[in-house]
Amino acid sequence: MYFELTAQVIYTLSQKQSKGLSVSGKVGLAVGIFLGALLLIGVAIVLHRWSKKPQTNSNDNQDNLQYSAHTNSCFQMERMSLTDLTCSNEEKDWEIDAVHVMFLEEIGKGAFGKVFKVIVRQPEPVTEQDIVLSRLRGNSRDRKLSKNNLIAAAKTLHEIANDDQRQEFIAEINLMKKLGSHQNIVNFLYCCTTSEPNFLIVEYLPKGDLLKYLRTYRYKVRRTTRESQ
């Protein structure tokens, strides 16, 4: 629009001013019109850019708001607690308060912290689901202590654990929840992620892990064989 208006102005001035002028006058008029045209074109370009500037700023502001919202969302995700990561309504049955766990001697060390022998005071089952869970968690004579108490092993999380270690600890808990119960695996029993200290509770193996048991058994077999010879 600005360029069409400029062309019309130049054409009108050249028609009116060129009548009755000498050749030198016409040359001077042409130069003047040319310079005036350049000035008008420059003004038109500035006005054209200025008219689009508010829209660009508006788009930039919108992009900045979206980026800020995304950044705040990511920041909030990084600050999610262990409770937010693990404690849904369906998983609260796995949670146990630390006051119901009595820590005894240290029996080993894991990737995330120490492993303790513990006594778990199980709550009384109040629903059919609780009764089923209680039977699954209390069917081993090696760890059964009394009607509602059992001997188990607690894997703890370091007090100075960083965010990556906490994430790995939660991943192990979630994996063990999905595995369920089976007679040939170390069954997951409880976890404590809603309060400090954080730990998970599994079945207690009085003879240690399978590798340790096989090595001990192999040593006993070799010793018995040598003595018999």
QUIKAUR-V37375 format. One record per pair of residues at least 12 apart in sequence whose C-alpha atoms are under 7 Angstrom apart, sorted by the first residue. I is the first residue (numbers start at 1). GAP is how many residues later the second one is. D is the distance in Angstrom with one decimal. If there is no record, write none. Layout:
i = <I:I>
gap = <GAP:GAP>
d = <D:D>
//
This chain:
i = <2:3:6:6:6:10:10:82:82:83:83:94:94:95:95:95:96:96:96:97:98:100:100:101:101:101:101:102:102:102:103:103:103:103:104:104:104:105:112:112:112:113:113:113:113:114:114:115:115:115:115:116:116:116:117:117:117:118:118:118:118:119:119:119:119:120:120:120:120:121:121:121:122:122:123:137:143:151:152:152:152:152:153:153:153:153:154:154:154:154:155:155:155:156:156:156:157:157:176:186:186:187:187:188:188:188:189:189:189>
gap = <42:38:31:34:35:23:27:111:112:110:111:96:97:95:96:97:94:95:96:95:94:20:21:17:18:19:20:16:17:18:13:14:15:16:12:13:14:12:44:45:46:42:43:44:45:41:42:38:39:40:41:37:38:39:35:36:37:33:34:35:36:30:31:32:33:29:30:31:32:27:28:29:26:27:25:52:61:53:49:50:51:52:48:49:50:51:45:46:47:48:44:45:46:42:43:44:41:42:12:16:17:15:16:13:14:15:12:13:14>
d = <5.5:6.8:6.9:6.5:7.0:6.6:6.7:5.8:6.8:6.0:5.2:4.9:6.0:5.8:5.1:5.5:6.2:6.1:5.6:6.4:6.9:6.0:5.1:6.5:5.8:4.7:6.3:5.4:5.1:6.5:6.5:6.3:4.5:6.7:6.4:5.3:5.3:5.7:6.8:5.2:6.1:6.8:5.2:5.0:5.1:6.1:5.6:6.7:5.5:4.5:6.2:5.6:5.2:6.7:6.0:4.7:6.4:5.8:5.4:5.7:6.5:6.6:5.6:4.7:6.2:5.4:5.4:6.4:6.9:6.0:4.5:6.9:5.0:5.6:6.8:6.3:6.1:6.4:6.6:6.0:5.0:4.3:5.6:5.4:5.9:4.9:6.3:5.6:4.4:6.4:5.4:5.3:6.3:6.1:4.2:6.6:5.7:5.9:5.9:6.6:5.8:5.7:5.7:6.3:4.5:6.7:5.5:5.2:7.0>
//
